[in-house]
Amino acid sequence: MSYDQSQTLVHMVNQIAANLSGGRETAEAVNGICAHLEKFWARAMKQRIVACLDEPDCGLGPLARQAVTRLAERRANQIA
């Protein structure tokens, strides 16, 4: 994926985080965001957003970064 597509995915995760964080505890919000990504995003989209974690400042907000980190951990556990 190109840089623009990656930035679009980052923007989308940040929007999901903003929508799912309202009135929730951090852990509950992170779980909700991660569950949304697992359920609704295509494999390629999930791979690309996880790859963004390797970039020093890819633009993920704090909740979005936590959710994508959890997604990466879950995907690693599925492979192992």
A tleap script that builds the chain and sets N, CA, C and O, in Angstrom:
source leaprc.protein.ff14SB
mol = sequence {
  NMET SER TYR ASP GLN SER GLN THR LEU VAL
  HIE MET VAL ASN GLN ILE ALA ALA ASN LEU
  SER GLY GLY ARG GLU THR ALA GLU ALA VAL
  ASN GLY ILE CYS ALA HIE LEU GLU LYS PHE
  TRP ALA ARG ALA MET LYS GLN ARG ILE VAL
  ALA CYS LEU ASP GLU PRO ASP CYS GLY LEU
  GLY PRO LEU ALA ARG GLN ALA VAL THR ARG
  LEU ALA GLU ARG ARG ALA ASN GLN ILE CALA
}
set mol.1.N position { 0.839 -1.183 0.000 }
set mol.1.CA position { 0.000 0.000 0.000 }
set mol.1.C position { 0.880 1.240 0.000 }
set mol.1.O position { 1.999 1.238 0.512 }
set mol.2.N position { 0.355 2.263 -0.571 }
set mol.2.CA position { 1.116 3.496 -0.631 }
set mol.2.C position { 0.990 4.264 0.678 }
set mol.2.O position { 0.208 3.911 1.560 }
set mol.3.N position { 1.776 5.314 0.774 }
set mol.3.CA position { 1.762 6.175 1.957 }
set mol.3.C position { 0.367 6.739 2.187 }
set mol.3.O position { -0.112 6.767 3.321 }
set mol.4.N position { -0.291 7.192 1.113 }
set mol.4.CA position { -1.632 7.767 1.254 }
set mol.4.C position { -2.624 6.744 1.799 }
set mol.4.O position { -3.476 7.079 2.623 }
set mol.5.N position { -2.514 5.508 1.344 }
set mol.5.CA position { -3.415 4.468 1.845 }
set mol.5.C position { -3.142 4.188 3.316 }
set mol.5.O position { -4.077 3.980 4.090 }
set mol.6.N position { -1.889 4.180 3.704 }
set mol.6.CA position { -1.545 3.975 5.114 }
set mol.6.C position { -2.088 5.110 5.965 }
set mol.6.O position { -2.635 4.883 7.044 }
set mol.7.N position { -1.937 6.320 5.478 }
set mol.7.CA position { -2.451 7.470 6.224 }
set mol.7.C position { -3.967 7.417 6.332 }
set mol.7.O position { -4.533 7.828 7.345 }
set mol.8.N position { -4.626 6.917 5.299 }
set mol.8.CA position { -6.081 6.762 5.346 }
set mol.8.C position { -6.459 5.758 6.420 }
set mol.8.O position { -7.409 5.986 7.169 }
set mol.9.N position { -5.732 4.647 6.509 }
set mol.9.CA position { -6.017 3.647 7.542 }
set mol.9.C position { -5.784 4.215 8.938 }
set mol.9.O position { -6.572 3.971 9.851 }
set mol.10.N position { -4.711 4.966 9.103 }
set mol.10.CA position { -4.430 5.605 10.394 }
set mol.10.C position { -5.576 6.537 10.757 }
set mol.10.O position { -6.054 6.532 11.891 }
set mol.11.N position { -6.009 7.328 9.801 }
set mol.11.CA position { -7.122 8.246 10.038 }
set mol.11.C position { -8.380 7.471 10.443 }
set mol.11.O position { -9.095 7.870 11.362 }
set mol.12.N position { -8.638 6.378 9.758 }
set mol.12.CA position { -9.823 5.569 10.064 }
set mol.12.C position { -9.761 4.994 11.478 }
set mol.12.O position { -10.759 5.025 12.198 }
set mol.13.N position { -8.602 4.470 11.885 }
set mol.13.CA position { -8.473 3.907 13.233 }
set mol.13.C position { -8.650 5.008 14.275 }
set mol.13.O position { -9.298 4.795 15.300 }
set mol.14.N position { -8.083 6.174 14.022 }
set mol.14.CA position { -8.251 7.282 14.953 }
set mol.14.C position { -9.720 7.683 15.078 }
set mol.14.O position { -10.174 8.020 16.171 }
set mol.15.N position { -10.459 7.652 13.986 }
set mol.15.CA position { -11.890 7.958 14.035 }
set mol.15.C position { -12.657 6.895 14.817 }
set mol.15.O position { -13.533 7.215 15.620 }
set mol.16.N position { -12.324 5.639 14.579 }
set mol.16.CA position { -12.967 4.544 15.311 }
set mol.16.C position { -12.692 4.712 16.806 }
set mol.16.O position { -13.591 4.548 17.631 }
set mol.17.N position { -11.453 5.037 17.145 }
set mol.17.CA position { -11.089 5.246 18.549 }
set mol.17.C position { -11.898 6.389 19.155 }
set mol.17.O position { -12.374 6.286 20.286 }
set mol.18.N position { -12.051 7.465 18.413 }
set mol.18.CA position { -12.830 8.602 18.923 }
set mol.18.C position { -14.285 8.215 19.142 }
set mol.18.O position { -14.900 8.626 20.126 }
set mol.19.N position { -14.830 7.429 18.230 }
set mol.19.CA position { -16.235 7.033 18.340 }
set mol.19.C position { -16.477 6.008 19.442 }
set mol.19.O position { -17.527 6.031 20.084 }
set mol.20.N position { -15.532 5.121 19.668 }
set mol.20.CA position { -15.745 4.047 20.635 }
set mol.20.C position { -15.210 4.357 22.026 }
set mol.20.O position { -15.391 3.559 22.946 }
set mol.21.N position { -14.561 5.490 22.195 }
set mol.21.CA position { -13.963 5.792 23.495 }
set mol.21.C position { -14.884 6.572 24.424 }
set mol.21.O position { -14.655 6.602 25.633 }
set mol.22.N position { -15.894 7.188 23.895 }
set mol.22.CA position { -16.754 8.053 24.690 }
set mol.22.C position { -17.389 7.353 25.887 }
set mol.22.O position { -18.174 6.419 25.724 }
set mol.23.N position { -17.048 7.807 27.083 }
set mol.23.CA position { -17.654 7.296 28.295 }
set mol.23.C position { -17.167 5.924 28.720 }
set mol.23.O position { -17.745 5.336 29.633 }
set mol.24.N position { -16.144 5.399 28.105 }
set mol.24.CA position { -15.631 4.066 28.449 }
set mol.24.C position { -14.293 4.183 29.172 }
set mol.24.O position { -13.552 5.151 29.005 }
set mol.25.N position { -14.014 3.178 29.969 }
set mol.25.CA position { -12.674 3.048 30.545 }
set mol.25.C position { -11.704 2.734 29.406 }
set mol.25.O position { -12.107 2.220 28.363 }
set mol.26.N position { -10.446 3.042 29.609 }
set mol.26.CA position { -9.444 2.845 28.563 }
set mol.26.C position { -9.402 1.403 28.072 }
set mol.26.O position { -9.420 1.159 26.866 }
set mol.27.N position { -9.345 0.452 28.992 }
set mol.27.CA position { -9.243 -0.959 28.598 }
set mol.27.C position { -10.452 -1.397 27.788 }
set mol.27.O position { -10.314 -2.134 26.812 }
set mol.28.N position { -11.629 -0.951 28.184 }
set mol.28.CA position { -12.849 -1.307 27.456 }
set mol.28.C position { -12.845 -0.696 26.060 }
set mol.28.O position { -13.248 -1.346 25.095 }
set mol.29.N position { -12.395 0.543 25.948 }
set mol.29.CA position { -12.321 1.211 24.648 }
set mol.29.C position { -11.322 0.505 23.732 }
set mol.29.O position { -11.609 0.277 22.557 }
set mol.30.N position { -10.163 0.163 24.264 }
set mol.30.CA position { -9.132 -0.522 23.470 }
set mol.30.C position { -9.668 -1.865 22.977 }
set mol.30.O position { -9.478 -2.220 21.814 }
set mol.31.N position { -10.333 -2.608 23.852 }
set mol.31.CA position { -10.916 -3.892 23.445 }
set mol.31.C position { -11.959 -3.702 22.348 }
set mol.31.O position { -12.017 -4.487 21.401 }
set mol.32.N position { -12.780 -2.663 22.472 }
set mol.32.CA position { -13.804 -2.392 21.469 }
set mol.32.C position { -13.215 -2.024 20.113 }
set mol.32.O position { -13.698 -2.475 19.074 }
set mol.33.N position { -12.183 -1.214 20.129 }
set mol.33.CA position { -11.521 -0.811 18.883 }
set mol.33.C position { -10.883 -2.025 18.221 }
set mol.33.O position { -11.041 -2.241 17.020 }
set mol.34.N position { -10.169 -2.808 19.002 }
set mol.34.CA position { -9.510 -4.006 18.475 }
set mol.34.C position { -10.548 -4.976 17.905 }
set mol.34.O position { -10.353 -5.527 16.822 }
set mol.35.N position { -11.631 -5.179 18.622 }
set mol.35.CA position { -12.685 -6.080 18.147 }
set mol.35.C position { -13.270 -5.586 16.827 }
set mol.35.O position { -13.554 -6.382 15.931 }
set mol.36.N position { -13.450 -4.272 16.711 }
set mol.36.CA position { -13.973 -3.692 15.470 }
set mol.36.C position { -13.021 -3.983 14.305 }
set mol.36.O position { -13.455 -4.390 13.228 }
set mol.37.N position { -11.728 -3.772 14.530 }
set mol.37.CA position { -10.741 -4.022 13.476 }
set mol.37.C position { -10.740 -5.494 13.078 }
set mol.37.O position { -10.698 -5.824 11.892 }
set mol.38.N position { -10.785 -6.371 14.068 }
set mol.38.CA position { -10.786 -7.806 13.779 }
set mol.38.C position { -12.019 -8.222 12.983 }
set mol.38.O position { -11.934 -9.055 12.080 }
set mol.39.N position { -13.153 -7.643 13.320 }
set mol.39.CA position { -14.412 -8.060 12.708 }
set mol.39.C position { -14.638 -7.464 11.316 }
set mol.39.O position { -15.117 -8.155 10.417 }
set mol.40.N position { -14.302 -6.204 11.137 }
set mol.40.CA position { -14.711 -5.499 9.928 }
set mol.40.C position { -13.597 -5.183 8.932 }
set mol.40.O position { -13.889 -4.850 7.783 }
set mol.41.N position { -12.356 -5.277 9.331 }
set mol.41.CA position { -11.274 -4.916 8.414 }
set mol.41.C position { -10.751 -6.147 7.684 }
set mol.41.O position { -10.667 -7.236 8.251 }
set mol.42.N position { -10.406 -5.956 6.437 }
set mol.42.CA position { -9.813 -7.016 5.624 }
set mol.42.C position { -8.405 -7.333 6.131 }
set mol.42.O position { -7.757 -6.499 6.763 }
set mol.43.N position { -7.952 -8.537 5.846 }
set mol.43.CA position { -6.627 -8.978 6.304 }
set mol.43.C position { -5.537 -8.003 5.880 }
set mol.43.O position { -4.664 -7.667 6.680 }
set mol.44.N position { -5.576 -7.548 4.644 }
set mol.44.CA position { -4.543 -6.623 4.150 }
set mol.44.C position { -4.554 -5.302 4.923 }
set mol.44.O position { -3.500 -4.727 5.197 }
set mol.45.N position { -5.735 -4.836 5.267 }
set mol.45.CA position { -5.842 -3.595 6.039 }
set mol.45.C position { -5.229 -3.786 7.428 }
set mol.45.O position { -4.503 -2.920 7.917 }
set mol.46.N position { -5.524 -4.918 8.054 }
set mol.46.CA position { -4.975 -5.199 9.385 }
set mol.46.C position { -3.462 -5.327 9.327 }
set mol.46.O position { -2.765 -4.836 10.215 }
set mol.47.N position { -2.945 -5.981 8.293 }
set mol.47.CA position { -1.493 -6.123 8.157 }
set mol.47.C position { -0.834 -4.756 8.012 }
set mol.47.O position { 0.207 -4.493 8.615 }
set mol.48.N position { -1.441 -3.895 7.216 }
set mol.48.CA position { -0.855 -2.579 6.968 }
set mol.48.C position { -0.890 -1.712 8.219 }
set mol.48.O position { 0.076 -1.004 8.504 }
set mol.49.N position { -1.989 -1.754 8.972 }
set mol.49.CA position { -2.070 -0.900 10.162 }
set mol.49.C position { -1.116 -1.420 11.233 }
set mol.49.O position { -0.535 -0.625 11.971 }
set mol.50.N position { -0.944 -2.728 11.332 }
set mol.50.CA position { 0.030 -3.282 12.280 }
set mol.50.C position { 1.445 -2.856 11.878 }
set mol.50.O position { 2.268 -2.558 12.744 }
set mol.51.N position { 1.733 -2.825 10.584 }
set mol.51.CA position { 3.046 -2.394 10.105 }
set mol.51.C position { 3.334 -0.943 10.481 }
set mol.51.O position { 4.495 -0.556 10.617 }
set mol.52.N position { 2.292 -0.145 10.647 }
set mol.52.CA position { 2.478 1.260 11.030 }
set mol.52.C position { 3.108 1.390 12.418 }
set mol.52.O position { 3.713 2.416 12.732 }
set mol.53.N position { 2.969 0.360 13.244 }
set mol.53.CA position { 3.558 0.416 14.584 }
set mol.53.C position { 5.078 0.539 14.526 }
set mol.53.O position { 5.693 1.034 15.471 }
set mol.54.N position { 5.692 0.094 13.423 }
set mol.54.CA position { 7.144 0.166 13.275 }
set mol.54.C position { 7.628 1.564 12.913 }
set mol.54.O position { 8.819 1.856 13.018 }
set mol.55.N position { 6.718 2.423 12.492 }
set mol.55.CA position { 7.076 3.787 12.130 }
set mol.55.C position { 7.058 4.651 13.385 }
set mol.55.O position { 6.120 4.564 14.177 }
set mol.56.N position { 8.085 5.488 13.580 }
set mol.56.CA position { 8.188 6.262 14.820 }
set mol.56.C position { 6.969 7.135 15.103 }
set mol.56.O position { 6.489 7.175 16.236 }
set mol.57.N position { 6.469 7.825 14.102 }
set mol.57.CA position { 5.301 8.681 14.320 }
set mol.57.C position { 4.359 8.529 13.145 }
set mol.57.O position { 4.335 9.364 12.241 }
set mol.58.N position { 3.586 7.459 13.163 }
set mol.58.CA position { 2.686 7.202 12.038 }
set mol.58.C position { 1.367 7.960 12.181 }
set mol.58.O position { 0.571 7.993 11.242 }
set mol.59.N position { 1.129 8.564 13.333 }
set mol.59.CA position { -0.072 9.374 13.494 }
set mol.59.C position { -1.181 8.721 14.299 }
set mol.59.O position { -2.248 9.309 14.473 }
set mol.60.N position { -0.941 7.504 14.795 }
set mol.60.CA position { -1.965 6.852 15.612 }
set mol.60.C position { -2.078 7.566 16.953 }
set mol.60.O position { -1.075 7.866 17.600 }
set mol.61.N position { -3.322 7.833 17.358 }
set mol.61.CA position { -3.560 8.391 18.675 }
set mol.61.C position { -3.289 7.343 19.740 }
set mol.61.O position { -3.120 6.167 19.416 }
set mol.62.N position { -3.245 7.747 21.008 }
set mol.62.CA position { -2.907 6.807 22.082 }
set mol.62.C position { -3.820 5.578 22.146 }
set mol.62.O position { -3.324 4.454 22.230 }
set mol.63.N position { -5.133 5.768 22.108 }
set mol.63.CA position { -6.049 4.622 22.156 }
set mol.63.C position { -5.928 3.764 20.907 }
set mol.63.O position { -5.937 2.536 20.984 }
set mol.64.N position { -5.816 4.411 19.769 }
set mol.64.CA position { -5.677 3.676 18.511 }
set mol.64.C position { -4.397 2.853 18.521 }
set mol.64.O position { -4.399 1.703 18.082 }
set mol.65.N position { -3.305 3.428 19.017 }
set mol.65.CA position { -2.032 2.702 19.077 }
set mol.65.C position { -2.147 1.491 20.004 }
set mol.65.O position { -1.648 0.415 19.675 }
set mol.66.N position { -2.789 1.653 21.139 }
set mol.66.CA position { -2.973 0.529 22.061 }
set mol.66.C position { -3.801 -0.575 21.411 }
set mol.66.O position { -3.493 -1.759 21.553 }
set mol.67.N position { -4.855 -0.180 20.696 }
set mol.67.CA position { -5.717 -1.164 20.043 }
set mol.67.C position { -4.973 -1.899 18.932 }
set mol.67.O position { -5.117 -3.114 18.793 }
set mol.68.N position { -4.193 -1.189 18.151 }
set mol.68.CA position { -3.442 -1.822 17.066 }
set mol.68.C position { -2.350 -2.722 17.644 }
set mol.68.O position { -2.056 -3.776 17.081 }
set mol.69.N position { -1.752 -2.315 18.758 }
set mol.69.CA position { -0.769 -3.171 19.428 }
set mol.69.C position { -1.441 -4.456 19.901 }
set mol.69.O position { -0.884 -5.541 19.736 }
set mol.70.N position { -2.623 -4.345 20.482 }
set mol.70.CA position { -3.361 -5.534 20.913 }
set mol.70.C position { -3.705 -6.415 19.710 }
set mol.70.O position { -3.600 -7.639 19.785 }
set mol.71.N position { -4.115 -5.795 18.604 }
set mol.71.CA position { -4.408 -6.543 17.383 }
set mol.71.C position { -3.167 -7.320 16.926 }
set mol.71.O position { -3.265 -8.490 16.556 }
set mol.72.N position { -2.014 -6.673 16.954 }
set mol.72.CA position { -0.768 -7.322 16.554 }
set mol.72.C position { -0.465 -8.510 17.473 }
set mol.72.O position { -0.039 -9.566 17.005 }
set mol.73.N position { -0.682 -8.339 18.767 }
set mol.73.CA position { -0.431 -9.421 19.725 }
set mol.73.C position { -1.365 -10.595 19.464 }
set mol.73.O position { -0.931 -11.747 19.483 }
set mol.74.N position { -2.634 -10.318 19.223 }
set mol.74.CA position { -3.603 -11.373 18.953 }
set mol.74.C position { -3.261 -12.119 17.665 }
set mol.74.O position { -3.374 -13.343 17.597 }
set mol.75.N position { -2.844 -11.373 16.654 }
set mol.75.CA position { -2.490 -12.001 15.373 }
set mol.75.C position { -1.251 -12.875 15.564 }
set mol.75.O position { -1.168 -13.957 14.983 }
set mol.76.N position { -0.288 -12.423 16.369 }
set mol.76.CA position { 0.922 -13.208 16.624 }
set mol.76.C position { 0.580 -14.489 17.372 }
set mol.76.O position { 1.165 -15.539 17.102 }
set mol.77.N position { -0.355 -14.414 18.304 }
set mol.77.CA position { -0.771 -15.605 19.063 }
set mol.77.C position { -1.500 -16.607 18.192 }
set mol.77.O position { -1.396 -17.813 18.418 }
set mol.78.N position { -2.245 -16.122 17.187 }
set mol.78.CA position { -2.949 -17.009 16.278 }
set mol.78.C position { -1.974 -17.780 15.396 }
set mol.78.O position { -2.206 -18.940 15.056 }
set mol.79.N position { -0.883 -17.120 15.035 }
set mol.79.CA position { 0.120 -17.730 14.157 }
set mol.79.C position { 0.944 -18.748 14.937 }
set mol.79.O position { 1.315 -19.794 14.404 }
set mol.80.N position { 1.230 -18.438 16.208 }
set mol.80.CA position { 2.093 -19.309 17.030 }
set mol.80.C position { 1.433 -20.619 17.386 }
set mol.80.O position { 2.035 -21.448 18.069 }
savepdb mol mol.pdb
quit
